[in-house]
Amino acid sequence: MAQRTEVKDKEQQGTPEEQKKTIRIAFQGERGAFGDEASQAFFGLGGKGYHAGTEPEPVAHRTFADVFRAVAACDVDYGLVPVENSQAGSINDTYDLLRQHDLFVIGETSHPVNHCLLCLPGQSLKDIRRVISHPQALAQSDDYLQRLGVDIVATYDTAGSAKMVREEQLEGVAAVASIGAAKLYGLEVLAHGIQTIKDNYTRFIALGRTPAPHSGSPAKTMLVIATAHQPGSLYRCLGMLADQKINLLKLESRPSRQRPWEYVFYLDIEGHRDELAVRRALADLAGHTLFCKVLGSFDRNM
């Protein structure tokens, strides 16, 4: 009997080739969220293709912290989280989590964010008394929503709001979410493209447990540094990049959480950590900062 059970278990698991056909990608939100769409675009057969011949299996998580924990614990193969929106700016929770976890940023993608107003079939715009969605989606659609004159209620997710409308049969309630969420949850679209700024994009970063290989293509490196709390400390650090003719793409500050009013700095720079100029700059920074951590080097897509 034991032998039969073992054979059956192996048959259920499939061959190694069959098991490799799917990679699990953690994202924040419910199925149909923009993170879900971005993960399939980035890791899908027509996307970045970190595993040739594989298909992504998006795995929903409630918070950004849950995504980081899932990748770190090997519950999934990769994660995808938003780090910046072209309208709302940086997503601070992601930056803080990058410093807390020993994961690598292995890629990035810019995903269009087109917000729609979704409701139960048979409802019309005049029936809507309340609109629900993630706070950022509500803020990005503020002009349109204010003109509606409805109650606005924040929830934890865009697609999660659409799912709530459907599962709880919420009449008089609309969700701000994607067209994909409308299809997934069987909702009608009352309005398309309701975001205030029409060219609305979110930059997502991919997370892995090992660094991305250097492909030879133009690259970007993300790092975090802490400088001495003295005049000119950051200026000298930026000068080290200029000395190596490295272009600074982005600079972001966040509270250090060690002492009040002290900060750490997140930098995006051109080049890969394996390139000579970047290696020299990182060595100089290591000698003139309280700490310097490379978060990842990867192909530059934007």
C-alpha positions as CSV (number, residue, x, y, z in Angstrom):
1,M,0.0,0.0,0.0
2,A,2.8,2.4,0.9
3,Q,4.4,2.0,-2.6
4,R,1.0,2.6,-4.3
5,T,0.5,5.8,-2.3
6,E,4.0,7.0,-3.2
7,V,3.4,6.4,-6.9
8,K,0.0,8.2,-6.7
9,D,1.6,11.2,-5.0
10,K,4.3,11.5,-7.7
11,E,1.6,11.2,-10.4
12,Q,-0.4,14.1,-8.8
13,Q,2.7,16.2,-8.5
14,G,3.6,15.7,-12.2
15,T,7.0,15.5,-13.9
16,P,9.6,18.2,-13.2
17,E,9.0,19.5,-16.7
18,E,5.3,19.9,-16.0
19,Q,6.0,21.6,-12.6
20,K,8.1,24.2,-14.3
21,K,5.3,25.5,-16.6
22,T,4.0,27.8,-13.9
23,I,5.7,30.4,-11.7
24,R,3.9,31.9,-8.8
25,I,3.9,35.7,-8.6
26,A,2.7,37.5,-5.4
27,F,0.9,40.8,-5.8
28,Q,-1.2,43.1,-3.5
29,G,-4.9,43.1,-3.9
30,E,-7.6,40.8,-5.4
31,R,-7.6,39.2,-8.8
32,G,-8.3,41.9,-11.4
33,A,-6.2,44.5,-9.6
34,F,-3.6,46.5,-11.5
35,G,-0.9,44.6,-9.8
36,D,-2.4,41.4,-11.1
37,E,-2.4,42.8,-14.7
38,A,1.1,44.1,-14.3
39,S,2.5,40.8,-13.0
40,Q,1.0,38.9,-16.0
41,A,2.4,41.4,-18.4
42,F,5.9,41.4,-16.9
43,F,6.3,37.7,-16.2
44,G,4.1,36.3,-19.0
45,L,5.2,34.7,-22.2
46,G,5.2,38.0,-24.0
47,G,6.9,39.8,-21.2
48,K,10.2,39.7,-19.5
49,G,10.4,35.9,-19.5
50,Y,12.5,35.1,-16.5
51,H,11.6,31.5,-17.1
52,A,11.2,30.7,-20.8
53,G,8.1,28.7,-21.6
54,T,6.4,29.4,-18.2
55,E,3.1,31.1,-17.4
56,P,2.6,33.3,-14.4
57,E,0.2,32.2,-11.7
58,P,-0.7,35.5,-9.8
59,V,-1.2,34.9,-6.1
60,A,-3.3,37.6,-4.3
61,H,-2.1,39.1,-1.0
62,R,-3.8,41.7,1.1
63,T,-0.9,44.0,1.9
64,F,2.5,44.9,0.4
65,A,4.1,43.4,3.5
66,D,2.4,40.1,2.8
67,V,3.9,40.1,-0.7
68,F,7.5,40.7,0.7
69,R,7.0,38.0,3.3
70,A,5.7,35.5,0.7
71,V,8.8,36.0,-1.5
72,A,11.1,35.8,1.5
73,A,9.5,32.6,2.8
74,C,9.6,30.9,-0.7
75,D,5.8,30.7,-0.8
76,V,6.0,32.2,-4.3
77,D,8.7,32.5,-6.9
78,Y,8.6,36.3,-7.3
79,G,6.7,39.4,-6.2
80,L,5.5,42.5,-7.9
81,V,4.8,45.7,-6.0
82,P,4.1,49.3,-7.0
83,V,6.8,51.8,-6.1
84,E,5.7,55.0,-7.9
85,N,2.7,56.5,-9.6
86,S,3.1,59.2,-12.3
87,Q,0.3,61.2,-10.6
88,A,0.5,60.4,-6.9
89,G,4.2,60.0,-6.6
90,S,6.2,57.5,-4.5
91,I,4.6,54.7,-2.6
92,N,6.3,55.0,0.8
93,D,5.3,51.6,2.2
94,T,7.2,49.9,-0.6
95,Y,10.4,51.9,0.1
96,D,10.3,51.1,3.8
97,L,9.8,47.3,3.1
98,L,12.7,47.3,0.7
99,R,15.0,48.2,3.5
100,Q,13.4,45.7,5.9
101,H,13.8,42.6,3.7
102,D,16.8,41.0,2.1
103,L,15.2,40.7,-1.3
104,F,16.5,41.9,-4.7
105,V,14.8,44.2,-7.2
106,I,15.2,42.2,-10.4
107,G,13.2,44.3,-12.9
108,E,10.6,47.1,-13.4
109,T,7.6,47.8,-15.6
110,S,5.4,50.8,-16.2
111,H,1.7,49.8,-16.3
112,P,-1.1,52.1,-17.5
113,V,-3.7,52.8,-14.9
114,N,-7.2,53.5,-16.4
115,H,-9.8,53.8,-13.8
116,C,-13.4,52.8,-14.5
117,L,-16.6,53.3,-12.5
118,L,-18.2,49.8,-12.0
119,C,-21.6,48.8,-10.7
120,L,-24.1,45.9,-10.6
121,P,-25.9,45.2,-13.9
122,G,-29.0,47.3,-14.3
123,Q,-27.8,50.3,-12.3
124,S,-27.3,53.7,-13.8
125,L,-25.2,56.7,-12.9
126,K,-28.2,58.4,-11.2
127,D,-28.6,55.4,-8.9
128,I,-25.1,55.7,-7.4
129,R,-24.9,57.1,-3.9
130,R,-21.5,55.8,-2.7
131,V,-18.2,55.1,-4.4
132,I,-15.6,52.7,-2.9
133,S,-12.0,52.0,-3.9
134,H,-8.4,52.1,-2.8
135,P,-7.4,55.6,-1.5
136,Q,-4.9,56.2,-4.3
137,A,-7.5,55.3,-7.0
138,L,-10.0,57.7,-5.3
139,A,-7.4,60.5,-5.2
140,Q,-6.4,59.9,-8.8
141,S,-10.1,60.2,-9.8
142,D,-10.9,63.0,-7.5
143,D,-12.2,65.6,-10.1
144,Y,-14.7,63.2,-11.6
145,L,-15.9,61.9,-8.2
146,Q,-16.4,65.3,-6.8
147,R,-18.7,66.2,-9.7
148,L,-20.8,63.1,-8.9
149,G,-21.7,64.4,-5.5
150,V,-21.6,61.0,-3.8
151,D,-20.1,59.6,-0.6
152,I,-16.6,58.4,-1.1
153,V,-15.3,55.5,1.0
154,A,-11.8,54.1,1.0
155,T,-11.1,50.4,1.0
156,Y,-8.0,48.3,0.8
157,D,-8.0,47.5,-3.0
158,T,-9.5,48.5,-6.3
159,A,-10.4,45.0,-7.5
160,G,-11.4,44.1,-4.0
161,S,-14.0,46.9,-4.1
162,A,-15.4,45.5,-7.3
163,K,-15.5,42.0,-5.8
164,M,-17.4,43.5,-2.8
165,V,-20.0,45.1,-5.0
166,R,-20.7,41.8,-6.7
167,E,-20.5,39.5,-3.8
168,E,-22.6,41.7,-1.5
169,Q,-24.9,42.8,-4.2
170,L,-24.4,46.5,-3.3
171,E,-27.0,48.5,-5.0
172,G,-26.4,52.2,-5.3
173,V,-22.6,51.5,-4.8
174,A,-20.0,51.8,-7.5
175,A,-16.3,50.8,-7.4
176,V,-13.3,52.5,-9.0
177,A,-11.3,49.7,-10.6
178,S,-10.0,48.3,-13.9
179,I,-11.9,47.1,-17.0
180,G,-10.4,43.7,-16.2
181,A,-12.1,43.7,-12.8
182,A,-15.4,44.5,-14.5
183,K,-15.1,41.4,-16.7
184,L,-13.8,39.2,-13.9
185,Y,-16.7,40.1,-11.5
186,G,-19.5,40.6,-14.0
187,L,-20.0,44.3,-13.4
188,E,-21.2,47.0,-15.8
189,V,-18.9,50.0,-16.7
190,L,-20.6,53.3,-16.0
191,A,-17.6,55.4,-17.1
192,H,-14.2,54.8,-18.6
193,G,-10.9,56.6,-17.9
194,I,-12.2,58.7,-15.0
195,Q,-8.7,59.5,-13.7
196,T,-7.9,63.2,-13.5
197,I,-4.7,62.9,-15.5
198,K,-5.3,60.7,-18.4
199,D,-1.7,59.5,-18.9
200,N,-1.6,57.7,-15.6
201,Y,1.0,55.1,-15.0
202,T,2.3,53.1,-12.1
203,R,5.8,51.8,-11.9
204,F,6.1,48.3,-10.5
205,I,9.2,46.6,-9.3
206,A,9.8,42.8,-9.4
207,L,11.2,41.1,-6.3
208,G,13.3,38.0,-6.2
209,R,15.5,36.1,-3.8
210,T,18.6,36.3,-6.0
211,P,20.0,39.1,-8.1
212,A,19.0,39.5,-11.7
213,P,21.8,38.5,-14.2
214,H,23.5,41.3,-16.1
215,S,22.2,41.0,-19.7
216,G,24.4,43.7,-21.1
217,S,21.5,46.0,-21.9
218,P,21.2,49.5,-20.4
219,A,20.7,49.0,-16.7
220,K,19.5,50.7,-13.6
221,T,20.6,50.2,-10.0
222,M,18.5,50.9,-6.9
223,L,20.3,51.5,-3.5
224,V,19.6,52.9,-0.1
225,I,22.2,54.9,1.9
226,A,22.3,56.6,5.3
227,T,24.6,59.5,5.7
228,A,26.1,61.2,8.8
229,H,23.8,63.9,10.2
230,Q,26.2,66.6,9.2
231,P,26.2,69.5,6.7
232,G,27.2,68.4,3.2
233,S,27.0,64.6,3.8
234,L,24.5,63.9,1.1
235,Y,26.2,66.5,-1.2
236,R,29.5,64.6,-0.9
237,C,27.8,61.3,-1.7
238,L,26.2,62.7,-4.8
239,G,29.5,64.1,-5.9
240,M,31.0,60.5,-5.8
241,L,28.4,59.6,-8.5
242,A,29.3,62.6,-10.5
243,D,33.0,61.8,-10.3
244,Q,32.2,58.5,-12.1
245,K,29.9,60.2,-14.6
246,I,26.9,58.3,-13.3
247,N,23.5,59.8,-13.9
248,L,21.2,60.1,-10.9
249,L,17.7,59.1,-12.0
250,K,15.8,59.5,-8.7
251,L,16.4,60.5,-5.1
252,E,13.9,59.8,-2.4
253,S,14.2,60.4,1.4
254,R,12.4,58.4,4.1
255,P,12.6,58.6,8.0
256,S,15.4,56.5,9.3
257,R,13.2,55.2,12.2
258,Q,16.4,55.2,14.4
259,R,16.2,58.8,15.6
260,P,13.6,61.6,15.0
261,W,14.3,63.9,12.0
262,E,17.1,61.7,10.5
263,Y,16.6,60.2,7.1
264,V,17.8,57.5,4.7
265,F,18.0,58.1,1.0
266,Y,16.9,55.8,-1.9
267,L,18.7,56.4,-5.1
268,D,18.1,55.1,-8.7
269,I,21.2,55.5,-10.8
270,E,22.1,54.5,-14.4
271,G,24.3,51.4,-14.8
272,H,24.7,47.9,-13.4
273,R,26.6,47.1,-10.2
274,D,28.9,44.9,-12.3
275,E,30.0,47.9,-14.4
276,L,33.4,49.4,-13.4
277,A,32.1,53.0,-12.9
278,V,29.2,51.8,-10.7
279,R,31.6,49.5,-8.7
280,R,33.9,52.4,-8.0
281,A,31.1,54.6,-7.0
282,L,29.6,52.0,-4.6
283,A,33.0,51.5,-3.1
284,D,33.4,55.2,-2.5
285,L,29.9,55.4,-1.0
286,A,30.6,52.5,1.3
287,G,33.5,54.4,2.8
288,H,31.5,57.7,3.3
289,T,28.1,56.5,4.5
290,L,26.7,54.9,7.7
291,F,25.4,52.1,5.5
292,C,25.0,51.5,1.8
293,K,22.8,48.7,0.5
294,V,22.3,47.8,-3.1
295,L,18.6,46.8,-3.6
296,G,19.2,45.5,-7.1
297,S,20.5,46.0,-10.6
298,F,18.3,45.2,-13.6
299,D,17.5,46.1,-17.2
300,R,16.3,49.7,-17.5
301,N,12.8,49.9,-19.0
302,M,12.0,53.5,-18.3
